[in-house]
Amino acid sequence: MSTIHVRVAFQKNGTDWIPMKGTFGTPEALLQAGSYFPATVNWTVVFSGKSLGTIVSKNSGPPMAYGDVGTQAITTNPTGIPLIKTGASDFYYGDSKSLTRPLLLVSAPNSKDPNGWKPTTLSLVEVNLVVENFRKKFPKMEQCKEPEEEPTYMIPYHDDEIVLLKAYRSKNGEVLYGQRLDGTRSKCGFFDDEHFFNYWFVLGVNQRIKLLDSQMTPMDAADLDNTGRSAWVFHTSRGEDRDGYELFYDDFSKRATFEWSYH
């Protein structure tokens, strides 16, 4: 969308987070979508463990298109809407980069990050662990003679072709990190080739590694429901026309998924 807006994605249901109604597969279902979302919401705008202020959004009725599901218009004066440009280029919507980064909104005055997640670098021991783990998932990489042409051949790759994306460390010592395989030498260039997706993992204090998912970008961590534990929200961009959000909570043991399509 060309205008700054809110998208209502998740709601708390008992002890669990559940997605609001996401992708709707028929025009008839799309017309009903507006009824699933609240009429007006007062939001706390969250960034890096702090509140940037508050805004108000309203339900504008049934979405005009599939990609508008869950969106609400911001009624706050534009001068009072917090905007963050730092890191905006990490986020894509469809084929376009975002001009400002998406910010996490909470319909309660909860903005703290009690787990204290901060950007970090991995130690040599940790690097060796995460490289070994990645190689278990992808022992070899694909190679093509010409871009986007088969057949493909599986070839060995070097450790330095495993790209470490960003990494974050909690005050308890857990590490959230992303990795992907550099596809330069591959030459295949298939847009849906899982060998070259970005993957996100959690390295526990016990040195065990858990795969979270792929094709997503970390947005922020916050204690959304005032339980004393931080949850992580990721923006996802998968396939040709699917975007969404992934919410990981309860120490990454649970997740909720909200998605929308553009066609």
N, C-alpha and C positions, 0 to 999 in steps of 0.2 A: 504494500500500500504506500501511497505517496505522502500520507499524513501520519504524524505521530499518533499512536493509539494504544489502547490497553487490550490485552487478550486474556480472558479469564480461562485458566487451564485446569486447576485442581481445586478440590474441596476436601475438608476433613470429614471423615465419616467414622465415628467412634475412635478407635486407635489407628485407623488407616487413612492414608490419602488416596483418593480415587480421582480419575480424570473426569472433567466435565464432558458433555457430549462432544466428540471430536469430529472425525470425518463422516460426512453424510453421503451415502451412495446414490441417492435419487433426488430429483428436484423436489418431490413431495416432502421427503424427509428434511431437506434443506429449509423449506418454508416453516417447519415446526421448530427449527433450531433455536429461534429467539426465545421461546418459552422456557428453555432449560437454564437460562442465565439470569442472574439477579438484575433488577431494574436499575439500581444505583449502588455504587460501591465507593466507600472512602478508603483510600490506599495509603500505606506507608511505603515510601520508595527506599529500597535497600541497596547499598553498595559497600562491599568490603567491610561488613560488620557494623555499619553505621547507617543512620537514617539521613537521607538527603532532603527530607520534607514529606509533604502529603499532597495528594491530588485526588480528584473525584472523577469517576467515569459513569456513563449511563448507557443502558441498553437501547440501541437504536432500532430494535425490531428484528425481523428475519434477515439473515445475511443476504446480500445481493449476489454473492458468488461463493463457491466452495471454500476458497481461500480466506473468506471473511469470518468463518465460524468462530464464535467466542469473542470477536472483537467488539470493543465499546469505544464510543467517542469520549474524549477528555473534555470535561466542562470547566476545568480550572483555567484561569487566565494564562495564556501561553508564556508570559514572562515568569510564571511561577512553576513551570514544568522543568524538573531537573534533567539535564542532558549530559552525557559523558561520551566524548569522542575517542578517548584513549582505548585502544583495543577494538575499535569498531570494525576494522578490516578482517578480524578473525571470523566474523559472522556473515553468512550468506543466506539470502532468501531467494529461492529459485536460483537464477544465475547471477544475481546482483549482490554486490557487497553492501552492507549496511553503512549509512553515513554516521549514525550514532549507535553505540552498543546497546543491546537490550538490557533493561534493568529489571530486577526482581521486585515485585509488588506483593505486599501482604495486607490482608484486610483486618489487621490488628497491629498495635504498636510494637511489633516484634522485629528487631533489626540486628540483634547481637549475633555474633558467631562464637559461641562458647567453646568450640573446639579449636579456635584460633588458627584457622588455615591461612598459611602465608606462602607466597612463591618461594621455591627452594631449588637447590641443585642436588643431584644425587652423588653420594660418595662412590669411590671406586668399587667397593664391595657391592653396593646397591646396583651400580651399572652392570656389573658382571651378572648379578641375579636376574635383572630385567631382560638383558640380552639373551641369556640362556632360556628364560621363559618364553620369549618371543620366538626363538628358534624352534621350540617344541611345537608351537602353533603353525609356523611356516618354515619347514626345514629347507625349502628351496623357493626360488622365485621364478615367475614366468618370463620367457623371452620370446619375442616375435621377430621375424625377418623384416616385416613392414608393419607400421602402426595400424592397429585395429584389424589385423588380418590373421587368420589361422593358417596352419597349425601353430600351437604354442609349444614351447619346449621348457622343461623344468631344469634350471641351472643353479649351482651353488651361488651364494652371495657372501659379501664380506661384512664383518661386524659394523664397520663404519657406514654401511648402507642402511642400517637401522637408525632411523631419525628419531631422536628423543624430542618430543614436543614440549609443552609446558609441564611443570611439576609443582605440586603444592604439598606442604607438610603441616600436619596438625601439631598442636602443643603436646599431644600424647605420643607423637612419633610415627603415626601413619603417614604414608605418602600416596597421593593421587597423582598419576602421571599418564601421559599419552605417548604412543609410539606409532610409527608407520614405516613402511619399507619404501625406500627411494626407488622410483620406477624409471629413472633416467636410462639405466643400462638395459632395462627390459624392452623398451621400445613398443610395448603392446598398446598402451593407451586406451584400454577398454574402460569406460566410465564406471561400470558396475563390477570391476574386478576386485574381489574381496582381499586379494593379496596386497593391495595398495590402499586400502581404507586406513583411516586413523583409528586406533584402538586405545581405549582408556582402561586403566587397571588401578587397583589399590594394593599397595605393598604394606602388609601389616607389621606390627612390631615383632611378631613371631617369624617374620621373613616369608610368610606365605603370601602368594599373589592371587588376586581374584580379578577376573575379567569382568568389566561392567558392560560395555557394548562398544559399538563402532559408529562412525559417521556422526559425531557429535562434538560440541564445543562447550567447555565449562563456562557457566555464567557467573554463579556466585554460591556461597554457602551461608546459611542463616538458620537460626532457631525459629522456624516458621510458626510453631504451635506452642512455644514457651515450655518445652519439655526439658530444657537444659542440654539438648543435643542438637548439633547442626545437621541440616540436610543440604544436599547438593542438587542444584538445578542445572541441567545442560540444555542447550539448544541443539536440535537434530536437523539434519538435512540429508535425506535418503532417497535413493532412486531418482527418477526424473522430475517428480513434482510433489514430493512429500516433505513437509517441514513439521516441526513439533518441538515438544519439550519432554525430557526425562527427569523425574524427581526420584532421587535415591535418599532413603532415610533409615532410621534405626540402625545406624552404623553400617550402612550399605547392605543390610539384609533384606530390605524391601524396596520396591520401586513402583512408580505409577507412570503411565505413558499417555501423553496427549498429542494427537497428530491431526493435521489437516492436509488436504490436497488442493491443487489449483485447477483440476479438470474433473 
